[in-house]
Amino acid sequence: MSLSSLKRFLPVAPPRQVVLLSDALFFVRSVPVTEGATAGEVAAQAELAVEALAPFPIAQLYYGHHWLPGSVHALVYAAYRKRFTSDEVELWVDAEAVLPSFVTVLNKADAPKPASVLIVPGAAGFTGLYFSDASGVPTQVRVEPLAAEATDDERTAARAALLAAFPEKYYIVEAGAEPQFDPASPQGEFVFRAGELETHFEASDIAPLDVRDKGELAARRRAHARDVILWRTFLGGIAAIGLAALLEVALVGTSIWQKQRLALEVRQKPVVESIMTSQTLATRIEELSTKRLLPFEMLALVNTVRPPAIQFIRTVTNGLHTLEVEAQTQSSGDIDVFRSALNRLEGCEKAEVLDPRSRDGLSTFRLVVTFKPEALAAPVEESPPSSPPPAAPAPVPAEPQPAQPKPEAQT
């Protein structure tokens, strides 16, 4: 199913509706306003002017006003409510605006020249708007009524009578047809066409022109603002749900990929372990075949600084450059002296004493000596032993004592 076919099942917004009333139903006046006044102040002054000019209380009138920033006068208009039937008023409920026809041609973007007359035809006659200045706000509005079955001569005479009512005119603008609202206007914008004449209004421009009850209009605006907030909240919730669903799909896809990756790792693990074992064995064989273990050279280097009281019980090599010795002594102070002397040797990288123990006056410990690779490359020259502390016993003969076990080298 294509996207165009799916659109048939979506709800269609109702067409936009604007009600245009006959100009003959309104009395129109130009009233002065305070120079530099704001739109709110002009609205209050226009309401006071309507209340002062109308023969009826303002609660019995449908009224509105037209004003542009910078103008020193405003155009107010009003109609008696009883001139409209209840059926007509019921049609206003769903309308976005209810306006006299003549206000739809007042284009704020292109104000007529001073001393210009704008003639607007209608079903009930001609409406003329006279502009005495360049502010874009008419100073006079007159309606010349005509019967619906009027002839062309009668219409020509009515137009001439309308023009004769204005003081001076050197520029005349005529709308080619009766103003009509364009239902295809962009949302939040109102487009009207009268023949070739086209005008655009924003929602903020239409509000003061609307003739309906101002309290009802304020309630409608509040309800509209609330509906917009609720609609945007609903759209935000839908977007959040969609995002959550997208993330859930991404998590499911990631978990499937992770399971496949772990399964591949399990299948490849024996192969990798076999390769690593072969590599380790090859490296070990290469070391044994190309590098020579020198346990006696290590032992000779250690013996250069060994105090006489320390006896080696067992020696083991660990790698090519590490020697582990198990030793004992009756003088526990010689242990630290021995370790310090080893660390000072030029060919010794590090010497550590591990597991020192004492029992019945005999101290045992494990000595781990790491040599530098270059220290074992050349023949070792014995250096004189470091001077023992004053309390050290006399040196022993070079030959091993009968009770001392022979050192054994293990790889």
N, C-alpha and C positions, 0 to 999 in steps of 0.2 A: 504494500500500500504506500503510495507516494505521500509527500508532505502536503501537497495541494489538496489531496483527497481527505487528509486528516483534518484540515481546517474547517471542513463542513460540519464536523461534530463539535467544534469549539463554540462557546456562547458568543453571539454577536452583540456588540454595544448598540444601544438604541441611537437613532440619528439625533444629532444636536438640534435644538429647537430654540428659536428666537422669535418673539411676537413683536410685530411692528404695527403700531396704532396709527390711526388717521390723524394728520396734523390739525384738522378742523376741530378736533375735540379738546384742544388745549389753548389756553391763553398764555402768551409768551411775553416776557418783559426783560429788558436789560437793566441790571442794577449795579451800582458802583460797589467795589470792595476795597478793603484796606490795602494800600500799596505794600508789597513785600509779605503779604499774608501767606500762611501755609494752606495746604489742601483742607486740613481739618477746620481751620478758622474760616475759610471760604464756605465750607459746607454749613457751618453754623450761621454765618451771615445770610446765606441763600435761604435757609429755612425761616429765618426771621423776616426776610423780605417777602416770601410767599405768604406767611401768616399776616403780614401787614397789607398786602395787595389783594388777597382773595376775599370775596364776600362770605365765604364759609369758613368754619373752623378747620384748622390744618388736619385734624383727625378724619375729616370727611373728604380729603383730597388725595389724589395720586399725583406726586410731583417729583421733579428732579432738577438738576442744573448742569450747565456746561461751563467749564472754566479751564484756561490754560495758564501755566506758570508765567508770570511776568505781565499778565493782563490786569488792567485796573478796573475791569467790569466783568460781570458774569451774566450768563443767560439763564433765567429761571423759567420754568413752565409748570403748569398744574392743570388738572382736570377734575371735575366733580365726580365722586365715586358712583353716584346714582346714574350717571350716563352710560355705565357699563352694566350689562346683564350678569346675572350669576353664572350663566353658562359660559360667558366670555371669560370671567374671572377664574373659573375652574380650569380653563386651558392654560392659565399662567403657572399652575403648580409645577409642571414638569419643564417649564421653559427656563433657559439659562439667563435670559434678559427680556424685559418688556420695555420697549422704547417707542417714542414718536418717530415717524419716518425721517423727519428732517435732520435729526441729530446724527444719523448714520453717514451723512455726507460731510461732516465736519472733520476734516483730515488735519490733525495737528502737525503732520510732517510737511504739508504743502499748503500754507495759509494763502488765501487769495490776496490780491493787491488791494490797497486802500481804495475806497469808493467803488467796490466791485459788488455785483449782484449775482448770486447763485440761484438759478431757477431749477426747481425739482418738480417734475410732473408726478401726478398721482391719480388714483382712480376717482377721487372726489374733487380734483381741481389742481391748481398750481400752488406751490409754496415758494416764496422768494425770501432769500436771506441776504441782508445788506451788511457789508463790512466797511465801516468807516475808517478803520486803521488796519495795521498789519499784524495784530495780535492773534488772529485766527478765531476770535470770538465774535459772532454777529452782534450788531447793535440794534437791528430791527429784523423781525420775522413777520411776514404777512402771508395769509392764505386767501386765495381767490377760488371760491367753490365753483363747481361745475356739476351739472347733472350727468348721470351715467350715459345718457343717450345724446349728449351734446354733439353738435356738428363741428366741422373743422373751422367754420367762420366763428362760431361761438368760442372755441378754444383759442383762436387767434385774438379775439377781442378780450378774453379774460387775461391772456398773457400781457397784452398792451396795457390793460388797466393795472395789472400788478406792477409793471415797470414804472408807470406814471406815479405810483404811490411813494416811491423813494426820492429823496432830495436830489441827488446827482449820481450819474453813472457814466463812466467812460469805459468800463470793462464788464462784459457780461459772460458768465459761464453757465452753460446749460447741461444738465444731466440728461443723457439720452433716453433713460427709462426710469420707471419707479424703482426705488432701492429695494434690493433683495439680499437676504443673508445667504452666505455660501456654507452649506452644511459640511463641506469637506475642509473647513478651516482647521488649521493645526490646533491641537489641544492647548487650551489656555489662551487662544487668540481668536478674534472675531474679524471676519473679512466680509465687507459689504460691497455690492456692485450696483451701480446705477448707470447702465449703458457702458460707456468706456471709462467712467469714473469709478475708481476702486479705492476704498479706504480700509485701514487696518487699525484695530483697537486691541489693547491688552485687557486682561481681566480687571486690572486696577483702574483703567479708563472707563470701563463699562459701568462699574459700581455706582458712581454718582449720577449717571444718566438714567438708570433704572427707576421707573415711576412707582414700583410696588411699595407696600408698607415697609418703612425702614427697620422697624423691629423684626418683622418677618425676614427681611433680607439679612439682618445681623445673625438671626438664628440659623438661616440657611448656610451662611458662611461658616459659622461654628460647626455645624453638622458636616459640612463638606471637609473642613480641616480635620475633624475627627475621623471621617471615613478615609481620608488620604493617609492618616497615621496608621489606622487599622490595616489598610490595604498594604502599605509598605511593610508593616510588621509581619503580615501574612506572607508576603513575598520573601522577606528576610528569613522567616521560618522554613519556607520551602527550599530556599537556597542553602540553609544550614543542614536540612535533612539530605539534600542532594550531595553536599560536601561530605557529610558523614557516611553516606552510602558509597561515595567514591573512595573515601579512605578505607572503608571496610573491604571493598573489592581489592584495593591495593594491598591491604594486610593479608587477605586470603592468597593473593598471587605471590606475595613475598614468602608466606609460610610454605606454599607449594615449592617455590624455588629453593628455599632453605632445606626442605626435606630431600629434594633431588640432589642438592649439593652434598648433604651429609651421607646420602646413600652412595654417591660417587666416591666420597672420601673413604667410606668403609670398604668399597670394592678395591680401591687403589692402595689401601694401607699395607696389605701383605707385600705387594710389589715394591712399595717404597721402602719398607723395612728390609726386604731382601737386598735391595740396591745399597742401602746404608750399611748393612752388615758386610757386604762385599767390599764396599769402599773402605770401611774400617780395617778389614783384614788385609786389604792391599796396602793401605798406608802402614800398618804394623810390619808387614813383611818387608816393605821397602826400607823402613827404619832399621830393621834387624840386618838387612843385607848390605846397606850402605853406611850405617853408623855403628861405631864400636862402643860397647859399654865399658866404662873404665871404673870399676868398683875399687880396685886397689889404689888408683891414683886419688880417688875421693878420700879413701881412708887415710892415705899418707898425708893429704892436705889437712885433714882434721887433726891428725896426731901431732902436727906442728905446734898446736896451741893447747893440747890436752894436758891438764894438770896431772901429776903422777898419781894422785889419790883416786882418780876416776878410772874405773875398769869397764871395758866394753864387754858385754855379755853376748850380744847378737847384732849383726848388721845386715840390712836389706836395702837393695836399690829399688827406687820407684821411678821408672822412666830413665832417661839418659843423664839427668842432671840433679837428681834428688837422692839423698842418702838418709835412711832411717836407722838409728842406733838405739839399742836398749843398753843402758849402763847403770852402774851402781858406784856408790862412794860412801866412805865413812865420814866425810867432811861435807856437809850439806852446803856450806858457803862456796865450795868450788863450783857448784852448778852454775850460779849466776856469773862467776868469773869466766867459766868456760864459754857460756853463751855470748858474753860481751866480747871475748877474744875472737870468737868465730865471726861475729858481725863486723869486726874491724878488719878481717882478712880481705885482701884485694880481690880474690877470686870468689868470695862467698857473697851470694845475693841476699840470703836470708837464713837465719838460724832460729829455731823455736824449740822450747822445752815443754813437753807435754806429760801429763799424768805424773807429777812428782809425788812420791810416797816415802814415808819414813817409818821404820819398825826396828826396834831393838838396836838403835844406833846406826842402822844401815839405811841409806837413802837410795831409792831406785827412781829412774825417770826415763823418758823416751825423748830422743833428740832427733829433730828433722832438719836437715841442712840442705838448702838449695844452692847449687853452684851456678856461676855464670858460664855460658857455653865456651867462651874463649879461655876460661881458666884451666880447662882440661885438654885444650888442643896441643899445648906444648909441654915438654917435661917439666915436672914440678920441682922447683928448688926449695929445699927446706929452709925456712927462716927460723932464727932463734926463738924459742918460746918466750912468751911474755913473762916478766918477772913475777913469780908467785907471791902471794901475801906473806908477811912475816911468819905466820903460824903454819905455813905449808910444810909437809915432810920432805925429806931428802929425795932426789930423783931416783927412780928405780932403774935397774940395768936394762939395756936395750932388748935382751932376750925376754920372751914372755915367761911369766911365772908359771910354775907347774899347775897351780890351782886355777889359772885363768883359761877359760875355754877359747878355742880358736874361732876367729870371726868367719862367718860364712856369707858368701855373696849370693843373693837370689835375684833373679830377674822377674 
